[in-house]
Amino acid sequence: MAERMKAVRKLEPGPGAELVTLDVPAPAEDEVLVKVAATSICGTDQHIYQWNEWAARRIKNLPQTLGHELAGEVVEVGSRVKNVRVGDYVSAETHIPCGFCWACRTDQQHICLNLEILGVDRDGCFAEYITVPEVVVWQNDRAIPADQASAQEPLGNAVDTVLAEDVAGRTVLVTGCGPLGVLTVLVARASGATTIFATDISDYRLELAKKAGADHVFDVTKGDPVEKIRELTGGVGVEVLLELSGAPGALEQGLKALAYGGRVSLLGIFDSQVKVDLNDGVIFKNARVYGVVGRRMYTTWYKVKQFLASGRLDISGAITHTFPLEEYAKAFELMASGKSGKIVLHP
């Protein structure tokens, strides 16, 4: 095995990152060392790469390797690892819980009070190798290609966003058709949503949403879609709002399009504080609002596994581009342009 590796690291506050050469990390007693086969780019990675207001507040441990979505092969295990073997084909839950705090002991490990997140609080997977605790290792079916296996983590986000409540037989609006938005459309369609609306500012991404199963798509730069959505729902509005964009204007439009008694799931990360009309948008509508972070550990991973294994969900169309790790800057530039779906890096 190699002693040195390439990694994409944020060296200091500010936009960008650098490709550097580091020692291959050694796993601790309870960790495994994974040789990364594929690592997909998340919107969170883009926030950190661009160094927006959220990233400047959140990231504390520079220099640090970016990335948290991966698939690869275990090449070394720590002395206390019991259930993972060298040669296993794995992915990883991004959130590393302490296991002992109030949240962990009330079945909410994904919001552990002492949470560490790969690529946010410790070195991530935009590298040839990464160490991860055994507790967050997920065994993959070898029938799943590495590119798709690396996207199971964001697919879990989409599953929890859609299925915070049942969507079968309901009308749904997805605001934001980036990679997570497209995955969300796919999950909503597979889960029985009847009419799916989608909004974005990119024709390219709206076309991806349409291919994923959206019935009506709207470019919000060409007009406010709220009245048209109300017209298409018989004046009622959508029963479910799934906010993926992290754009204040999209949230505002989504709440206006929401039916009375509707449900809202918020997953998109906003650059800064947001002003919303809670009175008319939420309170007087008797709306139910869910904040979604990460995935339920490990209930959501099993749901993702069943979706993929059953054939009801094919996410291959959501992955539009691949790049070698060395071309990470091109990948981030393409992602920022809005002319891509999920992008995967290959170390």
N, C-alpha and C positions, 0 to 999 in steps of 0.2 A: 504493500500500500504506500502511496505517496506520503512524504513528510511535509510537503508544502502545498498550498492550494490558492486558487484565485477567489476573490470575494469582492462584492460591491458594497462599499462602506460609506456612511456619512461621517466625515472626519471632523466637521465643525459646523456650527450653526450657519444657515444660509442655504440657498438653492443648490441643487446638484448632489453628486456623489462621485466617488473615485473607485476605479478598479485597482485593487492592491493584491499583494502576495503575502500570505500569512502562514504560520505553522498550522497544520491540521490539528484541531483540538482533540484532547484526550477525554473520553467519557468519564464522569464521576461514577461512584459505586452503583448509583441507581439510574444511570443514564445509558443510552445507546448512541453509537456513532453511525450516522446515515450518510451514504454516498448519494448525493442528490441527482436524480435523473431528470426531473422537471420541476420548475417552480414558477407559479403563475403570479402575475402582478395584480395587486388589490388597490382599490381606491385609497386605502390608508397609506400604502407605500407611496402613492402619488402625492398625497398630502405631505409626507415626510420629505420626499425628493424635492418638491417645490418649496417646502419650508413655509407653509402658511401659518396663520395665527394659532390654529389648533396645535400643529406640530411643535411650534416654538414653546407652547405651554406644556406640552405632554412629554416630549423626549428629554430625558435627563442624563443619559449615560453615553455621551459621545466620547471617542469614536465608537461606532457600532455598525454591524452588518445589517442591511435591510432584508426584508422579505419574511413571509410566514406561511405561505401556501406551498406544499411540497409533496413529492412522491419520490421514493428512492429505495435503496437496498441497505439493510443493516450490515455493517462490516466489522463492528466490534461492540461488545457489551460489557457493562460494568460488573463487578464481582457480586453485587446483590440483585442483579436483574434475573427474574425467574421465568417470565412468560414470553420473552422475545429471544429469537435465535439469530445468529449470523446467517445471512442469506434471505431473511424475511423481507417481503415486499410491503412497504409501509407508507403511510402518511402520518400526520400528527395534528392533534387538536392544538390550536394556537394558544389557548388560555391554560396556563399552568397554575393550578390551585394549590393552596397550602394544605387543605384537607382537614383543618382544625377550627377555622373561624366560624362565626355564627352563620354566614351565608353557606359555607360548605356543609355544615351540619344540619341545614334546613333544605337540602337538595337543590342548592343554587350555586354549584361550584363555578359556573361560568361568570358569576359576579363576585367571586371570592374577594374578601376585604384586603387580602395580601397578594392579589393577583400579579403574576408576571406574564407578559405577552411576548411571544417570539417576534423579533424584529422591532420591538417597541421598548421593552425593558431589558432584553438580553439579545445577544447576537442571533440574527435570523438566517434565512436559507438561500439568499442570493449568493451562493457559494458552492464550491464543489463538495463540501462536507459540512454537517451540522450535528451537534450533540443535542439530544432532547431527553427529558426524563421518561422512563418506561411508562409511567402512569398516563402519559398523553399519546402514546404510540397506538396507531390504528392499523390493524392488519388488513391489507387490500386483497381483493380477488385479482388474481393475475390476468384475468380476462379483461380487466379495465386498463386501457392504455395509460401510460404515465401522465400524459398531458391532462387527460380527464381526471385521473386519480388526484392530481395536484389541486384540482378545482373543487374537490369535495367539501373543503372547508367553507368557501363562499357559497357553495350550493346549500350547505347547512344553514347559512344566514338567510338565504332565500326561502328555505323550507319553514323556518321559524317565523319569518315575516308574513308569509302567506297563511300559515296554519296556526297563528295565534288564536284564531277561531276558525270554525268550518267555513269554507268558501263554496261548497257544492251548491249549485243552483243560484249563485249570487252574481251581481254585477260588480266589476272590479276596475279601479283606475290605478295604473302604475305610473308614477311621476319619476322620470329619469330612466333612460333606456341604455345606460352604460352596461358593462358586463354583468353587474349584479341585477340590474333591471331586466335584462334579457333572461337571466336565470329565473328571476321571479315570475316573469310571464310564462315560462315553461312550466314551472311548478304550479302556478294558478290554473293553467290549462289542464295539467295532469290531475289536479285535485277537484275538477268538476265545476270551475267557474263558468258561467254561461256566456256573458258578454264581457270582453276585456278591452278597456281603453288604455292608451299609453301616450305619454307626452314627452317631448325632448326638444332640444334646439338643433339636433343633428339629423339630417335626412338619412344618413348612412345608418345611424343607430335605430332610427324609426323603422327602417326597412328590416333590420335584424329582428326587431320586436314583432313586426308583422309576420316574418317567417317563423318566429317562435310560437305564434298563435294569437297575437293581438288582433282583435276584430276591427278596431278603429284607432288610427294613430294621428296625432296632431303635432305640428311644428309650432311651438308657442311663439316663435319670432314672427309668425304670420298672422297672429290674432289670438285672442283669448278663447280657449275651447270650452269654457264653462257652459255657455248657453247651448252649444251644440250637444254637449254631453247630456244636459238636462232634457233636451228635445228627444235624444235617442233613448232615454230612459223613461219616457212618458211623463216628464216633468218632475220625477222623483229624485233624480240624482243617483250616484253610485252607492251601493251598500257597503263597499270596502275601499278604503284608500290606502295604498301601499307607497310610501314616500321613500324613494331611493336616490334622489338627485342631490340632496343637501343644498338646494337652492331655495331661499326664502320665498321667491315669487311662485315657485312650483307648489310649495306647501300652502300658500295663500289660495291659489287656484284650486288645489285639491280639496281644501276645507269648504270652499264655496260650492264645489261640485258634489260634496258628500250629502247623502240623504239624511233625513232626521232619523235618529236611532242607529246611525251607521257606526262603523268601526275603522280606526286608523292604526296602522303600524308604521313606526318611524325607524328607519335603518340608516338613511343617508346622513353623513356627518357634515354639519354646517361649518363654514370657515370661522364664524364668530357668532355672537349672540343674535337671536332672531326675535323680532316683534310679530306677534300674531294676534288676531282678534279672537280671544278665547270665548268671549260672550256669544257672538253669533256663530263662530266656527265650531265650538265644542259644547259649551254649557247649555245654551238654549236648544241645541240639537240633541242633547242627551247622548253625545258621542262617547265611545269608549276608545281610549288611546293607550297603545302599547309602545314602550321603548324597547327596541330589540338590539341586543349586543351579543356577539358570539353565537354559540349554539348550546342547546341544552346538553349537558354532559351526563350520559352519552346517548340519551334517547334520540336526539336528532341524527347522530351518526348512523344509528340503526335504520332510521327512516330513509336517510339518503341511500344506504346500502340496498334497502328493499326497492326503492324507486328505480335505481340503476339496474339491479338484478332482474326485476320484473319486466324490463323493456318498456315500461310506461313512460320513461323519461330518457330522452336522448339529448345529451348536452354538447355533442360534438360540434353542432352548428354555432354554439356560443363562443367557441374558440376560433378566432379568425387569423391569428398571426403567431409565429414562433420566431425567436431570435437566439443566437448563441449568447451566452452570458456577457461576452465582451461587448456586445452591441446594445447594452442596457439603455444607453442614452437615446438611441434611435427608438427603442421600444417606448420609453417614457414620452418622447416627443410625439409619437404616433398616438399614444393613449390620450394625450392632452388635446390632440386635434379633433377628437370625436369620431375619427374614421376607423374605429376598431371595435371589436368585441373583447373577449378575454384574450390576453397576450401571455404567452408562456416563454420563459427563458430556459435554455438548455446549457447547464455547465459543461 
